């Protein structure tokens, strides 16, 4: 049998495109649409690789080397030490391990207090700023000033305020309010921990305020109105409506605050310098001292890897607990 080819009235042949030929351009266009977002993300991914992942891998390699000041010029030529740097770091009977353990406990206590106070102050301020009143916009802007200021400028200002002889803190507490018998040393001794905690909370609570305030915008006002009609007071509304509705926001907020505070290096370094007091010896500054003051980069890198593993374990456990809590609440 011969296939008939359709023709037009003028005698020219009509060309019909095959289904596969029509499907080809559509498939190519779909691939381009799907691949375009990844292509746009490629520069950011490459920059992330160069800025974070490559130094991380180099740091892990350095932790297995006996890298001291004698091999700074050519760190690849440093001899391998195996797990000796890790053994030295976790030997809590030796001076290096004992100092690291003390720094770890100081950091844990500082982080828990700072995160708790930042969340408490941020949540309280966000709840108070929900009601409309005159000057609310100005107060919101003022609350965000500590978060908007550069870290170095803000902490240096606190350094002057904590001065022993002419600082504002001693002037208010001792000269005006007479709460202390004599001016206190805030940047040395045991008071350094509370000075560092004050600066950290002052700098971090506006971020919690901003996040919680954004989360409160998603709670319908009808819930509060219905609760008020049922006779629920302010405390019951916060307990039954506000906090449960903010649970997803608080889960992310607490995790971010924990990671930021635990790894904070700028605040203690600018506040105390290279040698932080023993009461405020955060682990970030301790690793810096082990690496750039004693020139033992191998041990410092091992401490950094141990810190990374600890944060990964804590983060993974926290995410697992929050995921189980969400599943239990959904059921």
N, C-alpha and C positions, 0 to 999 in steps of 0.2 A: 504494500500500500504506500502511496506517496502522500506526504503531508502537504496540506494546502497552506499557502502563505497568504494571509489576508492582505488585500491591497486597497488603496484609497480610490476615490472616483477618478483622479487624474492619472492613475496607473502606477503611482509610487508605492513601494512596499512599506507597510506599517511595522515598525520595530517594537517588539515587546521585551521588556526587561525581565529577566528570570527572577524568581523569588530570592535566590541566594545573592544575586547582585544587589537587590534592594535592602536585604538584611545586612549586608556588609557595611555600608556607610552608617546605618543606625548603630551597629555594634561598635564601630570605631568612635562615634560621637559619645556613646555611653562610657566607653573606656576613658576617653579624654575628660569627661565630666567627673568621673570617679577619681581619676589620678591627679586632677588639678589641685585639690586641697593638699594632698601629700607633697606635691611639687612645691607649693607655697610654703609648706612647713619645713622643707628640706634645709634651707639656710639656718633656721633656728635650731634644728636638730644637730647640724654640723657644728654650730657655735657652742651648743650645750656639750657636745662631745669633746670639743677642744678645751672648754673652760672647766668642766667638772670631771668627766669620766677619765680623760687622759691623765690629769694629775692624781686622781684617785688610784689608778693602776700603778703609776710610778711610785706613789707613797706605799702601796702594798709591797712592791718589789724592794723598796728601801728598807722596809721593816725586817727583811731577812738578811740584811747586810750589816757588816760592822763598819758603819759609815760615821766617821768622826771628822774633825777638822783637817786631818791629814789627807783626806780623799775628796775635799771640796772641789778641787780643780777638775778631777775626773772621778765622779762618784760611781761610774760603772766599773771602775777598777777595784772598788772596795771588796774585801773578801767576804764570802758568804758566812753567815753565823748561824744559819738554820733558825731554830726556835729559841735561841739564847736571849734575844731581846724580849720575847714574850715571857720567858721564864723569869727574867729579872723584873719585869713589870708586875707580875702576879705573885712574886715572892714577898709576902706581907711581913715576913720576919726581918727582911733586909731593909736598909734605909730607903732605897728607891721604891720598892713596893709599898712600904709603910706610908711614905709621903703621898704616893698616888692614891692609896685607899683613903687617907684623910681628905685629900682633895675631892675624891668622889663623894664622900658623905657630906662635905660642905656644899658641893654642887647640888646634891639631891635635896637637902634641906632648903637651900636658897631657891631652887626651882619650884618646889611645892608651895612655899610661902608666896613667892612672886606671882605664880600663875593663879593661885587662889585669890590673892588680893586684887589682881588685875581683873579677874572675872567678876568678883563681887562688886568692885567699884564700877566697872563698866556696865554691869547689869542694872545696878541700882540707879545709875545716872540715866541709862536708856529708858527705864521704866518711868522715872520722874519727868523725862522730856517728852513723853507721849501726849500728855494733856497740853492743849493750846493755851498759851498765856503770853503776855506782852514781854518781849525780849528773849523769847525762846531761841530764835535763830542766832542771836548774838551769843547766847550761852553755848549753843552747839558748836559754833565756830571757835570759841575760846577753849572748849574742852579738847578740841583737836589740835591745838597749838603744840603741845609736847610731842605728838606723833609726827607733826609736819616739820619740826625743827631738825636740822642736821644733828647727827648723834654727837659729833665731836664738839660742836658749839654748845650744845645743851649740857654735856657732861663737864666741859671745862668751866661753865658757869657754876655748876654744882661744886666743883673743886674750890672755887673762890668762896662759895657760901659755907663750905665746911672748914674753912681755915680756923686755926685755934685762936688767934689773937684778934683778928678783925673780920671774922666771918659772920654772915647774917644769922646763921643757925644758932651759934653761941650768943649772939647779941639778943636774939629773941628769947631763947630758953633761959639764959642766965641773967642778963642785964634787965630785961623787961618783965618776964614772967617769974623769975626767981625759982625755977623748977630744979636747978642744979646748984650744988655748993660752989663749984668752980667751973670755968670753961672746960669743955671736954675735947679730947683728941678724937676726931671722927675718922681720920684717914690712916690711923695706926691703931694697933691693939684690937680688942674685942669689938669696939664700936665700929670698926670698919665694915663688919658684916651688915650692921643695920644701916650704915650709910649707903652701901652698895644696894641693899634691898630697897631703900627709899628711892634711889635714882631709877632702879629698874621698874618699880611699880609706877612712878611718875611718868616714865617714858612709855610703858606698855599698856596702861589701862585705857588710853583713848582708842587704841585699836580694838579692844574688846567692846568698848562703848559703840564704836562705829558698826561693828558686825552685829551686835545684839540689836541695835537700833534698826538696822536694815531687816533683821529677822522679825522684829515686831510689826513691821509694815504689812506682813503677810497674814497676820492674825485678824480675822474679821471682827469689827467692832460690835457686831450683833451678839457675839458670844458674851462679851462683858455686859452689854445691856440686858441680855436675858438672865445672866447671873445676878445682876443687881436687882432685877425684879423678883428673883427668887430669894432675895435676902442675903446673898453672899457679900461679905465685906472685902476690903482691899486685899487682906492677907489671903483669904480663901481664893480670890480670883487669880492672884499670882501663883498660888500653889496648884490650883486645879486647871487653869487655862494657860497662863503665861509660860511657866516652866515646862509643862509637857509639850506645848507647841514649839518651844525653842530647843527641844532636845536634839534634833539633827544639826542645828546651827551650833549649839554648844559643844557637840561632839567634835566637830571640825575645829572650832575655835580653841578648845583646850589642847588639842593635839598640836596645832600650830604654835600656840604660846609655849607649850612644853619644849618643842624642838628649838624654837628661837631662844628661849631663856637658857636652856641647858648648853647650847653651843655659843652663847654670847661671849664675844671676846673684846669688842670695842669698848663696852662700858667699863669693865674692871681695868682694862689696859690704860684707858685715858684717865680714869679716876686715881689709880695707884701707881701707874708706871710699870716697868718691867718686873719689879719685885713686889708682888702683892702680899699684904699681911697674911699671916697664917690663918686668921679667922675668916678671911675673904679669898682664900686660895682656890678659885674656881678651876675646874679641870682644863678649860681652854687655855688659861694663862699658865697653868702648870705644864701643859704639853709644850707651850711656847718656850718656857724656861728650859725644859729638858732638851729642846732642839736647838734654840738659837742663843742660849746663855751658856750652857755647858757644852755645846757643840757636839752633842751625841744625837745625830739625826736618826740613827737606826732605832735607838730606844724611843725617841719621840714619835717616830712613824709607827712603831708597834703599839704605843699608847693610843695613837689616833685610830688605828685599826680596831683595837679593843673597844674604844668609844663608839665607833661606827657599828660594831656588832651589837653592843648594848642597846643603842638607839633603834636598830632594826628589830631586835627582839621585843623591846617595849612597844614600838609602833605596831608590830604585827599582833602582839597580845591585845593591845588596846583596840585595834580594828576588829579582831575576832570577838572580843567581849561586846563591843557596840553592835556588831552584826547579829550576834545571838540575842542581844536585847531588843533589837528591832524585830527579829523574827518572833520572839516571845510576845511582844506587844501587838504584832499583826495577828497572831493566832488568838 
